[in-house]
Amino acid sequence: MTAPLQLTRDEMHALGARALGMVIHHFETNRDNPTATTLTRDEAVSRLHTPLPEAPTPVSELMDILAQDVFPNAFHADHPRFYAFVPSPTNFVSVVGDFLMSGHNIFAGHWLASSAASQIELTVLEWLRDACGLPATGGGILVSGGSMANLSAIVAAREARLGGHDMQAVVYCSDQTHSSMFKGLRILGFGKQQRRAVATDDQYRLSVPALAAAIAQDRANGMKPFCVVANAGTTNTGAIDPLHELADLCEREGLWLHVDGAYGAAAVLTPRGKALMAGLERADSITLDPHKWLFQPYELGCLLVRDAATLRHAFRVEEDDHADYLADVSRHIQQDVNFYERGVQLTRGFKALKLWLSLRTFGAAEFRRGIDVGFAMAEEAERVLREDARWEIVTPAAMGIVTFRWSPAGLGAAEADAVIARTADAMRADGYALVMSTMLKGRPAFRLCPIHPATTAEEIRETIVRLTRFAEESTTG
Ligand SMILES: Cc1ncc(COP(=O)(O)O)c(C=O)c1O
């Protein structure tokens, strides 16, 4: 009798070849498929739900189910015409990196277990740190995504500035800060009176005078301001907060400056992004998600800090916390990096592999070229929209995002708002391109975020042709 769960060499080859074929097929045909398909709950149950099977099923049958019923019925964030939310265009090399990571299953929690993998993670972090302009004392950790990076940044800030939890502590965000930050604060035990969503100006940037006033008011009320969260590319409009001014204010006030660049900070690799985000290098911590504008498959986020010791301090396992079976590991802590002491997770995979493999395979210049396409396509969309006076640009192309409204002469605001919802639904049903809406200063607006490196100007134009047609139909219908 063979050991449980083992495949023969031939079976592994056959299954691997099938899986590889499916992924290559996806890469080759993605552009021709609908951008977004959603099953109803009943459809999903009837196609996919089974009781836990006692007996085996031929894996080829399961691959058929995946190919027919699972993979097509999703939002395809890696589709060249997926312009909603924050797209996640990938690259084949990184996909292979994920396979290799999983296949070798290296525990990347501490140096003893993963010296080479840890070194690769350190190297990748150094690349990103240097790109952001943080000093050599800086470091970081790869995490699941922006939510985890933002939450971890607050933990580091709180430990560094307050030495732990404090019911008087206050964090300042803007009214454009991503919801993950507020969620993270709540998880960390911050009450509503401990987090401020400071007003933004007419360009959706955090207002420094409003922030300064809020800090002064809180100090007068006996609260303890300790952290400001700035945006380097808001999800809504791509706005970049005034980073130098915020850094000056934080220096004066002794506050930690966290920059949420989950979406935008990757663009710092390009000269254009670097210029737009001047001041990023003065942050105490930065969130930068490679699974957004750095073309990595989910899940890959990154937290960078100005001083790597602040992470170790925040996420240390203390002597009396009884990590007895890690004693042999902890003896090495002084000279080595143990990633379990830089973040929440102990057991963690070799997350750096895919980013390292793809950056080395293509070279940074190729990534830069890919990022520049995002800037260019958002500008192309703005240009095409401006050709039709019925489209009103709400925020011009910024960091690969443009927002706009349907405002033909004579159409009231309420009707114009309703057209947005109807048009977005019609676009989704059409399947050619995914365009969704957001709320800006209390009113809905379309939002286009075309950051796939293979998106063409032709596709942008056709998307706007269809949007215009559906908006016209929605207005008269
Ligand atoms: C600016 C910003 N911060 C944080 C997040 C949360 O990141 P994740 O979804 O990877 O947890 C997002 C996601 O879109 C984002 O755009």
The ligand as a Gaussian input file, in Angstrom:
#p B3LYP/6-31G(d) Opt

LIG

0 1
 C       -5.018000      53.103000      -0.908000
 C       -5.384000      51.711000      -0.455000
 N       -5.057000      51.318000       0.785000
 C       -5.349000      50.091000       1.238000
 C       -6.018000      49.177000       0.452000
 C       -6.326000      47.807000       0.989000
 O       -5.486000      46.885000       0.358000
 P       -5.827000      45.318000       0.289000
 O       -7.129000      45.216000      -0.441000
 O       -4.673000      44.751000      -0.461000
 O       -5.919000      44.810000       1.684000
 C       -6.381000      49.544000      -0.859000
 C       -7.119000      48.587000      -1.730000
 O       -7.564000      48.907000      -2.799000
 C       -6.048000      50.836000      -1.321000
 O       -6.360000      51.229000      -2.575000

